[in-house]
Amino acid sequence: MGLMTANEYKKSLQDGRIVYYEGEKVKDVTTHPALKVCVDTAAIDYEMPEMPEYRDLAVVTLPSGEPVSRYYYTPKNSEDLLKRHELMVVATRLGSGVIPFSHDIGADAMNAVNITANMMGNKDYVQRAENYRAMLQKHDYSVACAMSDVKGDRMARPSSPKQNHPDYYVHVVKKDDKGIVVRGAKAHITAAAYCNEILVVPCRAMTEEDADYAVAFSVPANTKGVVQICHPIAGHRSKLDFPVDLPVRHHTDSLIIFDDVFVPWERVFLCGEWKFALPLVYNFAYLHRHTAASYRIPSTEAMLGAAAAMAEYNGIKEVPHVREEITDLVIYINTLKSLARASCIDFVTHGGIPIPNPVLTNMAKYHFATNFHTCMKLVQDIAGGLLVTAPTYKDYENPEIGDYMKKYLGGKEGVTAEMRLRMLQLMRRMMTVENEVVAVHAEGSLQAQRMTIYYESIKEVQEYKKMVEYGAGISKQQPKI
Ligand SMILES: Cc1cc2nc3c(=O)[nH]c(=O)nc-3n(C[C@H](O)[C@H](O)[C@H](O)COP(=O)(O)OP(=O)(O)OC[C@H]3O[C@@H](n4cnc5c(N)ncnc54)[C@H](O)[C@@H]3O)c2cc1C
């Protein structure tokens, strides 16, 4: 089989999965008025191989001649990593700034599972990881990654008696010769409601006492005992908005409950090997933060484009402080792009699989996240207060008052009120609190990136220390240059 079409993907979701939205059980995620928007967004990944101009980017042909999604292909070199990076950027552009999310995060988790199995050297796990990859290549299933546990008391370990109950982290409650039974809940899991598979990995380092919590596995989304509760989305344009022909793109994230879920051994990738929870967490984070840095590029480009448009519309394009603000945005975006690309070129190999350079990747994600709010401030400064005070499309359409709006809300010569109001409407969709929180927390909190940068740089820092100790005459040993 190798590749699913968008229609086959949608059909595959009609599988009896248990999903709740706004307090009600969803009969069919593909026809539900809000979730349909998300399904259509995810389906872009399945449409790309059908578009001649994107097929080479989206598809890799295996030596067997079988075409498979590039996401499920094991990268061999920097060119493969750059192609995957480009695929995510292009897919996000097609999604008007929203990545489809049906393959990328699941592939990050699949690769992390594969790397960890290789590092462990456990033949069973290596075989299961490879079988899982082959299964995804064959069926082109969409995969969500469920890493973030609900956690309870953040300072208490998963198995600590200080936790109110033992189920704040997903853990094994039963084992037999057929498989394991797991219990717990994972939060914020993007696209899980409309993915075929849920790939579960731990979210932190584990100690020996936490061995039951050191568990990784995959289940089809319709497995008995898996219950998903989605958060609401703004999936439709308001009647108060100027109509736009392009579809609205959105995702929802699920709270996933694993209510004593049976998992057969062939789908278990970690079970009690607590020392390998951390390498799994880290390798997933390295890969996924690169995905994050990639899919953030189109949205930052849109911020700059909107700022440039409004500066022009309002006649302030050449004003010194506006030029400074545009320059800051250009630096912001190009630093992000350079770091994301450089991390592919300067890749490292973990468990036999090339991955984007972890320090550069975390710098890219951190740079994006920590400067995002400042960049929003720059865009807002250029846009002016009308960003929040503009009357609506309904007012504009009302013949009694529409002409006032046309006369008084125009910009510089040649710029109509409609142009300004449409651009401000687009900007309001970018300037949401949701986008601010996503920047800070999705793919790990800011501190998580700083910690990784610190620990991954320890060796490099020591080299510099040796260099200056030699330069200062403290050490006689000349470091390698
Ligand atoms: C839109 C969105 C989509 C997401 N998608 C996914 C997904 O698909 N899959 C997935 O697995 N996760 C996903 N996440 C989860 C994301 O990775 C987490 O939100 C992030 O790791 C922070 O965890 P938290 O939300 O539980 O916040 P917390 O962990 O509560 O963090 C809040 C603060 O507490 C600090 N903190 C927490 N624990 C400690 C500690 N032990 N010591 C010191 N400081 C601590 C943090 O550094 C941070 O400053 C998503 C999140 C968002 C917002």
The ligand as an ORCA input file, in Angstrom:
! r2SCAN-3c Opt
* xyz 0 1
  C      -0.777     23.709     22.157
  C       0.020     22.634     22.827
  C       0.204     21.434     22.166
  C       0.893     20.395     22.776
  N       1.011     19.189     22.133
  C       1.563     18.139     22.781
  C       1.589     16.852     22.188
  O       1.136     16.666     21.052
  N       2.132     15.819     22.879
  C       2.635     15.985     24.120
  O       3.110     14.998     24.706
  N       2.619     17.190     24.733
  C       2.098     18.269     24.091
  N       2.084     19.513     24.694
  C       2.564     19.610     26.057
  C       3.778     20.473     26.290
  O       4.942     19.765     25.968
  C       3.687     20.884     27.769
  O       2.672     21.857     27.865
  C       4.982     21.410     28.310
  O       5.917     20.361     28.392
  C       4.775     21.997     29.695
  O       4.130     21.059     30.540
  P       2.817     21.497     31.346
  O       1.879     22.142     30.414
  O       2.337     20.331     32.124
  O       3.333     22.627     32.309
  P       4.179     22.436     33.621
  O       5.062     21.231     33.515
  O       3.256     22.528     34.761
  O       5.125     23.695     33.522
  C       4.803     24.967     34.093
  C       6.077     25.539     34.711
  O       6.519     24.669     35.763
  C       7.908     24.358     35.558
  N       8.136     23.005     36.067
  C       7.369     21.901     35.867
  N       7.903     20.819     36.471
  C       9.022     21.239     37.073
  C      10.032     20.592     37.877
  N       9.967     19.292     38.172
  N      11.064     21.343     38.324
  C      11.150     22.664     38.023
  N      10.233     23.339     37.282
  C       9.185     22.640     36.817
  C       8.111     24.483     34.046
  O       9.486     24.685     33.685
  C       7.253     25.687     33.722
  O       7.969     26.871     34.009
  C       1.430     20.583     24.074
  C       1.269     21.808     24.730
  C       0.590     22.833     24.120
  C       0.435     24.145     24.852
*
